[in-house]
Structures are given as structure tokens and as C-alpha cells.
Amino acid sequence: MHRGGDGAYYLYHIGCGQNSSTPRRDCTNGTTPRLPPDATAEGSGCDGPHWMGGLTARSPDGPWLPFPSEITLSSPAKADHWLTNPAPALMPNGTLLWVYRQSGGSWPHSNASSERLGIATAASWDSMTLDDKTPAAPLFPFPLEDQYVWRCKRGFYHALTHKGQPRAPDRQLGGGKTPMAGHLFSRDGLAWSIGTTDAPYNNSIALTDGTTLQTGKRARPQLVVKDGAPLYLTTGAEAADDGDFVFTTVQPIAQR
């Protein structure tokens, strides 16, 4: 959720919420059985993971009003205009920087099937068409997703990502072996570099009682940011056992 300069709140989401998907009711002991080969867990129409929309409200308590239409990408070189993993950040000129995710095969002359990141801009928080700034190639030629973007006090842009360590793509072991997290930064929001730290967080979480919780995997990093300073990190964490049970973690960030 973001607060715009007009005082309104904006919340971006994947799927339109028309309840076209059927809830799973066969999970036991933290494990979800695999679907048959001819079945799908995704909803129909706009309820899939490649449909992105927005909500706006004058107060966090609502009422929340949906955007009139889907948020799409205007790109001169792509046939695929779908977006996912919404990640906007306000630029000094009042426009928005968006880091978006698409399949690697969405870019021309690419047959990659895994996720890649691109850059777009928008005129305002409620814009439903984003202007593609990376139509020819993604930001980096390796998988990244679940990006969260913010602008720090010094005016630089930063992004937390899931899907491996950008500095060491040959060591993306995942699970409890290697933290699948990365950090990117940019001076202008258009040209990005890989951070100097292999991973901004790991799969161990220090608890308030002095113990440590070991997770199997942490994904979908999000931040609570105030005045450009990240205060809390939230992730979707997978249990360390063999199940696929996922829970949300909230972790304070040390302030300098």
C-alpha cells in the first residue's frame, strides 16, 4: 500500500477477486497434494496471476474503490503486455517508476521461460497504462521476481528480490542452503546495478525470545518504509520440513 501526494491510498494486486478459482480443501499436515496433470489452480478470466489491478481509498479503513480497468503495459516491441508483481516508487518529478515482472520469453529474440524484470513509468498513481522503458531486453539475464522497490533518503532507488542471489547466480541452491534473495540499486531508476552483498537476508529468523527459527525458503519480500528508511521486512516463509505450509514473517530492520 502507498500514499500518493493527493493524500489518497493506493493498493495494487494480482487477480481481480471474482472468486472463479475453487478453494483447495484437501490439504493435510501442512502439505497440499499435487494437482492432476489436466487440472489448474488458477482462476478463469481476470482471476489469474498475470492480471494486475489497483484499489484506492481516502483512508486505510476504506471504502476501497477498484480501478476502472486492468493495469497493462504499453510496449513497442512486445506481444505480451501482461504484468505481475506490482512494484511502484515515486520519482522526484511526480511520476511513477515501476519495476515489473514478465516471462523471459516476453522479450524479443528470447526463449527463456523463467522470470525476468523490466522497467516502466506511469504518469500518476492511478495510471492504468505503463510505458515500457525496457522493450528490447530485461534488466538482467537471469531469473528474478517478487521485487519490492523504494527510494532512499539519498535519492537512490533500491529493490529487494526473490529468485536467487544476483551476485552469484551459479550458487542459487535455494531451500535452507543458500538464501534466495537479492538487492539491486539505481541512481535514476532506469540503469540498475547488483548490490555488493550476496543476500540481504537469510533463511534464519531471530525471535524475540532469543531462539532462531530456520525456514525452508523466504519469498515475496516487502518493506515498511518511512521517509525513505526501511523499518520492517515482511516475507512469505516456507516451513523447514517437507510440507508446503507458508506463513508471513515480520522482522525489524536495524537502523544506523
ChimeraX attribute file (.defattr): number of C-alpha atoms within 10 A of each C-alpha:
attribute: neighborCount
match mode: 1-to-1
recipient: residues
	/A:1	14
	/A:2	16
	/A:3	17
	/A:4	15
	/A:5	11
	/A:6	8
	/A:7	11
	/A:8	14
	/A:9	19
	/A:10	22
	/A:11	19
	/A:12	22
	/A:13	17
	/A:14	20
	/A:15	22
	/A:16	20
	/A:17	13
	/A:18	11
	/A:19	12
	/A:20	14
	/A:21	15
	/A:22	10
	/A:23	9
	/A:24	9
	/A:25	7
	/A:26	8
	/A:27	11
	/A:28	10
	/A:29	8
	/A:30	12
	/A:31	13
	/A:32	14
	/A:33	11
	/A:34	7
	/A:35	9
	/A:36	7
	/A:37	6
	/A:38	5
	/A:39	8
	/A:40	11
	/A:41	11
	/A:42	14
	/A:43	18
	/A:44	13
	/A:45	12
	/A:46	19
	/A:47	18
	/A:48	18
	/A:49	16
	/A:50	15
	/A:51	19
	/A:52	23
	/A:53	24
	/A:54	25
	/A:55	18
	/A:56	23
	/A:57	17
	/A:58	15
	/A:59	13
	/A:60	14
	/A:61	7
	/A:62	11
	/A:63	11
	/A:64	16
	/A:65	13
	/A:66	16
	/A:67	16
	/A:68	11
	/A:69	13
	/A:70	20
	/A:71	24
	/A:72	20
	/A:73	20
	/A:74	20
	/A:75	18
	/A:76	12
	/A:77	15
	/A:78	15
	/A:79	11
	/A:80	15
	/A:81	17
	/A:82	19
	/A:83	23
	/A:84	24
	/A:85	22
	/A:86	21
	/A:87	19
	/A:88	23
	/A:89	20
	/A:90	22
	/A:91	16
	/A:92	9
	/A:93	7
	/A:94	13
	/A:95	15
	/A:96	22
	/A:97	27
	/A:98	24
	/A:99	27
	/A:100	25
	/A:101	25
	/A:102	23
	/A:103	20
	/A:104	22
	/A:105	16
	/A:106	24
	/A:107	21
	/A:108	14
	/A:109	10
	/A:110	13
	/A:111	11
	/A:112	15
	/A:113	12
	/A:114	14
	/A:115	19
	/A:116	24
	/A:117	24
	/A:118	22
	/A:119	22
	/A:120	22
	/A:121	24
	/A:122	20
	/A:123	15
	/A:124	16
	/A:125	25
	/A:126	19
	/A:127	17
	/A:128	19
	/A:129	19
	/A:130	23
	/A:131	18
	/A:132	23
	/A:133	19
	/A:134	17
	/A:135	18
	/A:136	17
	/A:137	18
	/A:138	23
	/A:139	17
	/A:140	14
	/A:141	13
	/A:142	17
	/A:143	21
	/A:144	24
	/A:145	25
	/A:146	22
	/A:147	27
	/A:148	23
	/A:149	23
	/A:150	24
	/A:151	23
	/A:152	15
	/A:153	11
	/A:154	8
	/A:155	14
	/A:156	14
	/A:157	23
	/A:158	23
	/A:159	22
	/A:160	24
	/A:161	27
	/A:162	24
	/A:163	24
	/A:164	24
	/A:165	28
	/A:166	28
	/A:167	17
	/A:168	11
	/A:169	13
	/A:170	9
	/A:171	14
	/A:172	17
	/A:173	13
	/A:174	17
	/A:175	16
	/A:176	16
	/A:177	13
	/A:178	17
	/A:179	26
	/A:180	28
	/A:181	29
	/A:182	26
	/A:183	23
	/A:184	19
	/A:185	21
	/A:186	17
	/A:187	14
	/A:188	12
	/A:189	21
	/A:190	18
	/A:191	10
	/A:192	17
	/A:193	14
	/A:194	17
	/A:195	19
	/A:196	13
	/A:197	13
	/A:198	18
	/A:199	21
	/A:200	15
	/A:201	17
	/A:202	16
	/A:203	22
	/A:204	15
	/A:205	15
	/A:206	11
	/A:207	10
	/A:208	7
	/A:209	6
	/A:210	7
	/A:211	9
	/A:212	11
	/A:213	13
	/A:214	17
	/A:215	18
	/A:216	21
	/A:217	25
	/A:218	28
	/A:219	22
	/A:220	19
	/A:221	21
	/A:222	21
	/A:223	20
	/A:224	16
	/A:225	15
	/A:226	11
	/A:227	9
	/A:228	15
	/A:229	16
	/A:230	18
	/A:231	15
	/A:232	16
	/A:233	16
	/A:234	17
	/A:235	19
	/A:236	16
	/A:237	21
	/A:238	21
	/A:239	19
	/A:240	17
	/A:241	11
	/A:242	10
	/A:243	15
	/A:244	18
	/A:245	16
	/A:246	19
	/A:247	11
	/A:248	12
	/A:249	14
	/A:250	14
	/A:251	14
	/A:252	12
	/A:253	13
	/A:254	8
	/A:255	7
	/A:256	4
